[in-house]
Amino acid sequence: MQDKLNLMIPGPTPVPENVLSCMSKHPIGHRSGDFQEIVEKTTEQLKWLHQTTSDVLTITGSGTAAMEAGIINTLSKGDQVICGENGKFGERWVKVAKAYGLDVKVIKADWGQPLDPNQFKRVLEEDKNKKIKAVILTHSETSTGVLNDLKAINNEIKNHGEAISIVDCVTSIGACNIPMDEWGIDVIASGSQKGYMIPPGLSFVAMSKRAWDANALSDLPKFYLDLKQYLKTVNKNSNPFTPAINLYFGLEASLKMMKKEGLNNIFRRHARHQKATQEGIKAMGLNLFTKESFGSPAITAIQPENIDAEEIRKSMKNDFDILLAGGQDHLKGKIFRIGHLGFVNDRDIISVISALESTLDKMEKLKAPTGQGIAKTISVLNNE
Ligand SMILES: *Cc1c(COP(=O)(O)O)cnc(C)c1O
């Protein structure tokens, strides 16, 4: 039987019934008082989610739009930037920076490994003339399930004194603690179809005071993504263009749910699910692609030995209607990824681990006794 899809990919993520029903009505006028109220409320709650008093702006567009906006609104042609690259999304920000004529220096780590804060330290300390204007990086690298050490890297950026930080937090915001003001992060970009629990179509850019200072000097071309326009209108609880109004209905409902659960509970839930997934995977004899110590709270990547990862994914979809993510580029067929981001509960984790064990059993590839994986998962869930 189909039509009982369980989305366990790192975006789009499952959407709560309540959020869906809030969205399924006629749009209202985007210049109306009713809509202004929604903008006011959601803007306030977005600041709460980002743990900031800075501006958080909402754009109609996917997460990439938010990230591109962060880059083009703070930099000028020929500016030197450092990009951290240890996966598919890191690669994307290098491409965006180059597309706008920035002078890009790349700090790399192998896919599956975290970026090394010391490398950032070295390059930033060598820059005596303060030529580097920004450091662009991905916090949770979704393609490999690596959580980069944002706090440590951001400290190096602050020590530099001139460069700002522009961070893709698309699969970390709403999954783990990112106190924007306390850590002094300048730009945070994210997208609705991830931790926000609503469908794709909205994205968010948080801008610190330093980011706005940089904006005053920025000469890169922009129109739809000109954040000054968004700032001007958000201060009147409005939007420069026609926004995805129905997604705002969803955003209002989902932020209310998040507020009710509380930030610490949200982070704890993600950490528990991450651990229950990792431990279940290991107990059934599969290998984690990414070491637990730097695994992402949003996604766990698995590297099965002597089995085509795509075969596992296909069976999981056919037999259980559970959608897992595959490997990208050179990792295709080598890894698969389980998303545990956003609207995920213990039932989802228990079912994905047991379905995976059942799938391997059917393929006669299960290395451990049947049930050992799920037993471990249950034990983590009941004791954490
Ligand atoms: C999903 C995702 C994005 C945004 O991609 P869009 O398709 O533009 O929404 C950016 N960065 C990371 C790490 C992601 O996981």
The ligand as a MOL file (V3000), in Angstrom:
LIG
                    3D

  0  0  0     0  0            999 V3000
M  V30 BEGIN CTAB
M  V30 COUNTS 15 15 0 0 0
M  V30 BEGIN ATOM
M  V30 1 C 18.6760 22.0710 2.0390 0
M  V30 2 C 19.9370 22.8240 2.2430 0
M  V30 3 C 20.1390 24.0890 1.6630 0
M  V30 4 C 19.1190 24.8140 0.8660 0
M  V30 5 O 18.8410 24.2610 -0.3240 0
M  V30 6 P 17.5950 24.7710 -1.1370 0
M  V30 7 O 17.3260 23.6440 -2.0560 0
M  V30 8 O 17.9870 26.0140 -1.8100 0
M  V30 9 O 16.5040 25.0260 -0.1310 0
M  V30 10 C 21.3060 24.7570 1.9460 0
M  V30 11 N 22.2330 24.2310 2.7380 0
M  V30 12 C 22.0780 23.0410 3.3230 0
M  V30 13 C 23.1530 22.5370 4.2180 0
M  V30 14 C 20.9180 22.2980 3.1060 0
M  V30 15 O 20.7560 21.1190 3.7010 0
M  V30 END ATOM
M  V30 BEGIN BOND
M  V30 1 1 1 2
M  V30 2 1 2 3
M  V30 3 2 2 14
M  V30 4 1 3 4
M  V30 5 2 3 10
M  V30 6 1 4 5
M  V30 7 1 5 6
M  V30 8 2 6 7
M  V30 9 1 6 8
M  V30 10 1 6 9
M  V30 11 1 10 11
M  V30 12 2 11 12
M  V30 13 1 12 13
M  V30 14 1 12 14
M  V30 15 1 14 15
M  V30 END BOND
M  V30 END CTAB
M  END
